[in-house]
Amino acid sequence: MTGTTRSSDGLDARRRKLLFRSWHRGMREMDLILGSFADARIADLTSAELDQYEALLDISDTVLLPWATGEQPIPDGNEILKKIVAFRQAMTFQS
């Protein structure tokens, strides 16, 4: 079980691949952060955002996790990571 709540039906091949990669990171914490974001937003990302997201998925979990959790500041120019952090914070407040 991946944890995903979204079907890949209706997504183009690139988005399906990114959705899968978001839920299969290796570190469960990152699976939950990126997978939840991808479930909710992958269909709406622009081509430029998909480029940024794809590059983000190439970063190791040990580097990415402190940025995603706010333990370290997000590098300048990483707008998709800012969206992920904002999404995570909004989800935290809804719980």
C-alpha positions in Angstrom: 0.0 0.0 0.0 1.4 3.4 -1.0 -0.9 5.7 1.0 -2.0 7.5 -2.0 -5.6 8.7 -2.1 -5.5 9.7 -5.8 -5.8 7.6 -8.8 -3.5 8.2 -11.7 -6.4 8.0 -14.1 -6.6 11.1 -16.3 -2.9 12.1 -15.6 -0.4 12.2 -18.4 2.6 9.9 -18.3 4.9 12.4 -16.7 2.5 13.2 -13.9 1.8 9.5 -13.2 5.5 8.9 -12.9 6.0 11.9 -10.5 3.0 10.7 -8.4 4.5 7.3 -8.1 8.0 8.7 -7.3 6.4 10.9 -4.6 5.0 7.9 -2.7 8.2 5.7 -3.2 11.0 7.8 -1.8 12.5 5.4 0.7 12.0 7.5 3.8 8.4 7.2 5.0 8.3 10.8 6.3 9.1 12.1 2.8 6.6 9.6 1.2 3.9 11.2 3.3 5.0 14.8 2.7 5.6 14.6 -1.0 2.9 11.9 -1.7 0.2 13.9 0.0 1.2 17.0 -1.9 1.3 15.1 -5.2 -2.1 13.6 -4.5 -3.6 17.0 -4.0 -1.7 19.2 -6.5 0.0 17.1 -9.3 -2.8 17.6 -11.8 -2.6 21.4 -11.4 1.1 22.0 -11.6 2.4 24.0 -14.6 5.1 22.7 -16.9 7.7 24.9 -15.1 6.5 23.6 -11.7 6.7 20.0 -12.9 10.3 20.7 -13.9 11.1 22.0 -10.4 9.2 19.2 -8.8 11.0 16.6 -10.9 14.4 18.1 -9.9 13.3 18.2 -6.2 12.6 14.4 -6.4 16.2 13.9 -7.3 17.4 15.4 -4.0 18.1 12.8 -1.3 15.6 12.5 1.6 18.2 13.4 4.2 18.8 16.8 2.5 15.1 17.4 1.6 13.5 16.5 4.9 14.9 19.4 6.9 13.7 21.9 4.3 10.3 20.3 4.1 9.8 20.3 7.9 11.2 23.9 8.4 14.3 22.7 10.3 16.4 24.5 7.7 15.5 27.5 5.5 14.4 26.7 1.9 17.0 27.6 -0.7 16.3 30.7 -2.7 14.4 30.2 -5.9 12.8 26.9 -4.9 9.1 27.9 -5.4 7.7 24.4 -5.6 9.3 23.5 -2.2 7.7 26.6 -0.8 4.3 25.3 -2.1 4.9 21.9 -0.5 5.8 23.5 2.9 2.7 25.7 2.7 0.5 22.7 1.8 2.0 20.7 4.7 1.3 23.5 7.1 -2.3 23.9 5.9 -2.9 20.2 6.3 -1.4 20.3 9.8 -3.8 23.1 10.8 -6.8 21.2 9.4 -6.1 18.1 11.5 
